[in-house]
Amino acid sequence: MGITEREALKREQAATGPQLAVEAGEGTFRLVVVTPEREVLDQPVDSVVLPGLRGSIGVLPRHAPMVVALRPGVVKYRSGGTFRRLAIAGGFFEFAGDTATVLADAAELAGEVDPERARQALERARNRLRRPGPDVDAERARAAMERAIARLRAAERDGEREPH
């Protein structure tokens, strides 16, 4: 019996660890977050941490060029000593030159998240997963749950100051 791609990624992550190395740099770089509907963000940042398929990916200025697939989760970026967050529903990340680009299926800045709606979406997804049946698409329910969790996590800790 074969294993699923998700199980293979979990095994690889367990064997190699979740955090990928980053290159140190000074200064800032431009972070652009785009969805099919709109440009969500375009601003200079000091660093960014993204939810890669194989673990978190941290990027500082002058990082080597890269392209990475993203899973649903929270993008955490630092600008001027303040950590900001936004939720994404998966997509791709590219770093080239002095620009980091996130092409996301959907994205919301922390301040745009309606926590009550996100909690309701999370509860609906959990209910679907608790009562699987022929009319329930378990993968879609898991994806909806991941998106709702990302939205809640982005909203709850946005705007924290850097520890001294």
C-alpha positions in Angstrom: 0.0 0.0 0.0 1.5 3.4 -1.0 1.7 6.5 1.1 0.1 9.8 0.2 2.1 12.9 -0.7 1.1 14.5 2.6 2.4 11.5 4.6 5.6 11.6 2.6 6.1 15.3 3.4 5.4 14.7 7.1 8.1 11.9 7.1 10.6 14.1 5.3 9.9 17.0 7.7 10.4 14.7 10.7 13.7 13.5 9.2 15.1 16.8 8.2 13.5 19.3 10.7 11.0 22.0 9.9 13.1 25.1 9.6 15.1 25.8 6.5 18.3 27.9 6.8 18.3 31.5 5.8 21.1 33.8 4.7 21.8 36.8 6.9 21.6 40.3 5.4 21.2 43.9 6.3 18.6 46.4 5.2 15.2 45.8 3.8 13.5 44.2 0.8 10.2 44.7 -0.8 7.4 42.2 0.1 4.5 42.0 -2.4 1.5 39.8 -1.8 -0.9 39.2 -4.7 -4.1 37.2 -5.1 -6.1 36.7 -8.3 -8.5 39.5 -7.1 -6.1 42.2 -5.7 -2.7 43.3 -4.4 -2.9 42.7 -0.7 0.5 44.2 0.3 3.5 46.0 -1.2 5.9 47.4 1.4 9.5 47.3 2.5 10.2 44.7 5.3 13.2 43.6 7.4 12.3 39.8 7.3 9.5 37.4 6.4 8.6 33.9 7.6 6.4 31.8 5.3 4.5 28.5 5.6 6.3 26.3 3.1 5.1 22.8 2.3 8.1 21.3 4.1 8.2 23.7 7.0 8.7 27.4 7.8 10.9 29.4 5.5 12.7 32.5 6.8 14.0 35.2 4.5 16.3 38.1 5.2 17.7 40.7 2.8 20.1 39.4 0.2 18.7 35.9 0.4 19.6 33.6 -2.5 16.9 33.5 -5.2 14.3 30.9 -4.7 10.8 29.7 -5.6 8.8 27.7 -3.0 5.3 26.2 -2.8 3.3 27.5 0.2 0.7 25.7 2.3 -2.2 27.6 4.0 -0.9 29.4 7.0 0.4 32.7 8.4 2.9 34.9 6.7 4.8 36.8 9.5 6.8 39.9 8.4 8.8 42.4 10.4 8.9 46.1 9.6 10.5 48.7 11.8 10.5 46.4 14.9 6.8 45.5 14.6 5.7 42.0 13.6 2.7 41.9 11.2 0.8 38.9 10.0 -1.5 37.9 7.2 -3.3 34.7 6.4 -2.8 32.9 3.1 -4.7 30.0 1.5 -1.6 28.5 -0.1 0.3 29.5 -3.2 3.8 30.2 -4.3 6.7 32.4 -3.0 9.5 33.8 -5.1 12.6 35.8 -3.9 14.7 37.5 -6.6 16.8 40.6 -6.3 15.4 42.8 -3.6 11.7 41.6 -4.0 9.8 38.8 -2.2 6.6 38.0 -4.0 3.8 35.8 -2.6 1.2 34.6 -5.2 -1.6 33.4 -3.0 -4.9 31.7 -3.8 -6.4 34.1 -1.2 -4.9 36.4 1.4 -6.1 38.6 4.3 -4.2 41.1 6.3 -4.7 40.5 10.0 -6.9 43.6 10.4 -9.2 42.3 7.6 -10.0 39.0 9.4 -13.4 38.7 11.0 -12.6 36.4 13.9 -16.2 35.4 14.5 -16.6 34.3 10.8 -13.3 32.5 11.0 -14.4 30.6 14.2 -17.7 29.7 12.4 -15.8 28.4 9.4 -13.5 26.4 11.7 -16.4 24.8 13.5 -18.2 24.0 10.2 -15.0 22.3 8.9 -14.6 20.3 12.1 -18.2 19.2 12.1 -17.8 17.9 8.5 -14.7 16.0 9.5 -16.4 14.5 12.6 -19.3 13.1 10.5 -17.8 11.9 7.3 -20.2 10.6 4.7 -20.7 10.3 1.0 -21.6 14.0 0.6 -18.5 15.2 2.6 -15.3 15.9 0.8 -12.7 15.3 3.6 -9.9 17.1 1.7 -12.0 20.2 1.2 -13.0 20.2 4.8 -9.4 19.8 6.0 -8.3 22.7 3.7 -11.2 24.9 5.0 -10.1 24.0 8.6 -6.4 25.0 7.8 -7.6 28.3 6.2 -9.7 29.2 9.2 -6.9 28.4 11.7 -4.5 30.5 9.7 -7.0 33.4 9.7 -7.4 33.2 13.5 -3.7 32.9 14.1 -3.0 35.9 11.9 -5.5 38.1 13.7 -4.6 37.1 17.3 -1.0 38.2 17.4 -0.6 40.9 14.8 1.3 44.1 15.7 3.5 42.6 18.4 6.7 44.6 19.1 10.1 43.1 18.8 11.4 41.9 22.2 14.2 44.0 23.6 
